[in-house]
Amino acid sequence: MLRAVGVAAAAIPLLASAHTGAHEPGELHWPFEPWVIVLLAVALVAYARGLQRLWAHAGRRAGVTPSAALCFAAGWLILAIALCSPLDPLAADLFTAHMVEHELLMVAAAPLLVLGRPLATWAWALPATTRARLPGALHRPLLQRTWHAITDPFGAFAMHSAAIWLWHVPVLFAAALHHTGVHVLQHFSFLFSALVFWWSILAPARRDRQGGPAILYLFATMMHTGALGALLTLSSSPWYPSDAAAAAAWGVTPLEDQQIGGLVMWIPAGTVYVAAALWVMARWIASSGTPSARTEPLARKT
């Protein structure tokens, strides 16, 4: 269950993320969300401190490699851009910006954060006495069953798919636009479900065992998100209530804005899922061809 704590910690900055502060349509401005900034800073400092301790204890190749650390840094930077740059308030004006922000969270930041292996790294940032108590506190049967249920490849796929489709139901999407609490819940749902989904695909403990299902669920996610993007792009009328004046300030109509946002979900985001599926497939084939993989069935027979 330490993994669950880490996944939740990575999603915590969204609890403070909301479109606050009025601005004129057509103008860019930098948002100032102190809690987002503080929580992002804490996550980064804790990762750096944990990495320093881990490498001092076991070496630079133990547990978290330098390339994994670079993945975490890249994922953290993308998360910061999505939440702390002018993109965040721009999403209040444009559906396209809203979609770009969501895709940065789900198909860019989330997989990179998972590849960065922050869970064990953050654990090393804790005091030694606290770290020693974690296994007993987190390995309780109910918590373990819950964690295994949501991180099973099908469970993670189902949860992430439900989050994507439910929040694009017009009434729920409109509620997120007009109510801060619902908006926070929407962002939290997207990022948390994406982190769990990508963990079920990319976690080192899963890659060798789950190659086939991982590829299947990546392609399935590409197909259903692409279908949603296509529906948004090919629609002849806007699905969501929008501020026509705000869209006009950026030189588009609400329908054009929706169609561009649909293309963002349909093509660039879909490409990420295909690339990830090919990467998992290559690793799966490579691992199945190793001597240990070939001799394991013979060892079981004897």
Buried (B, 14 or more C-beta within 10 A) or exposed (E): BBBBBBBEBBBBBBBBBBBEEEBEBEEEEEBEBEEBBEBBEBBBEBBBBBBEBBBEEEEEEEBBEEEBBEBBBBBBBBBBBBBBBBBBBBBBBBBBBBBBBBBBBBBBBBBBBBBBBBBBBBBBBBEEEEBEEBEEEBEEEEBEEEBEEBBBBEBBBBBBBEBBBEBBEEEBBBBBBEEEEBBBBBBBBBBBBBBBBBBBBBBEEBBEEBBEBBBBBBBBBBEBBBBBBBBBBEEEEBBBEBBBEBBBBBEBEBBBBBBBBBBBBBEBBBEBBEEBBEBBBEBBEEBEEEEEEEEEEEEEEE
